[in-house]
């Protein structure tokens, strides 16, 4: 049974995934369907968490919208509705999950940027 599941997962996983982790600023290009039309909508924000493994892996992205309101979206990484992920900035954080950003506003909600990461 495990071999069958692995074969199904192999066909559904995304191969061209850039390296990103918590604290990085990324752009998620998502296919949105409006009636008969499809378009690409870009959501740019800080990666708060990555959860799961394999096909069920998800990433939580948070951005501050107009008026200072925080918006979080959870994206399945291997979804066919996600066109691509783009890494904009590399963040320097000391936590794997950045849930503390939910309680912060203004300058305290910023994440320092890292100059360079090995292997990127």
ChimeraX attribute file (.defattr): number of C-alpha atoms within 10 A of each C-alpha:
attribute: neighborCount
match mode: 1-to-1
recipient: residues
	/A:1	5
	/A:2	6
	/A:3	8
	/A:4	8
	/A:5	9
	/A:6	12
	/A:7	10
	/A:8	11
	/A:9	15
	/A:10	12
	/A:11	10
	/A:12	13
	/A:13	17
	/A:14	16
	/A:15	9
	/A:16	8
	/A:17	12
	/A:18	11
	/A:19	11
	/A:20	20
	/A:21	20
	/A:22	22
	/A:23	27
	/A:24	23
	/A:25	24
	/A:26	22
	/A:27	19
	/A:28	21
	/A:29	18
	/A:30	19
	/A:31	16
	/A:32	14
	/A:33	12
	/A:34	8
	/A:35	6
	/A:36	5
	/A:37	7
	/A:38	10
	/A:39	11
	/A:40	14
	/A:41	15
	/A:42	16
	/A:43	16
	/A:44	19
	/A:45	23
	/A:46	27
	/A:47	26
	/A:48	26
	/A:49	19
	/A:50	20
	/A:51	13
	/A:52	11
	/A:53	9
	/A:54	14
	/A:55	18
	/A:56	13
	/A:57	15
	/A:58	18
	/A:59	19
	/A:60	20
	/A:61	25
	/A:62	24
	/A:63	18
	/A:64	16
	/A:65	11
	/A:66	8
	/A:67	6
	/A:68	10
	/A:69	9
	/A:70	15
	/A:71	13
	/A:72	17
	/A:73	14
	/A:74	15
	/A:75	17
	/A:76	18
	/A:77	26
	/A:78	20
	/A:79	16
	/A:80	13
	/A:81	15
	/A:82	18
	/A:83	15
	/A:84	18
	/A:85	20
	/A:86	15
	/A:87	16
	/A:88	14
	/A:89	20
	/A:90	22
	/A:91	22
	/A:92	16
	/A:93	16
	/A:94	9
	/A:95	12
	/A:96	13
	/A:97	17
	/A:98	18
	/A:99	12
	/A:100	10
	/A:101	16
	/A:102	13
	/A:103	9
	/A:104	12
	/A:105	13
	/A:106	8
	/A:107	7
	/A:108	9
	/A:109	13
	/A:110	13
	/A:111	18
	/A:112	13
	/A:113	14
	/A:114	13
	/A:115	9
	/A:116	11
	/A:117	9
	/A:118	4
	/A:119	5
	/A:120	8
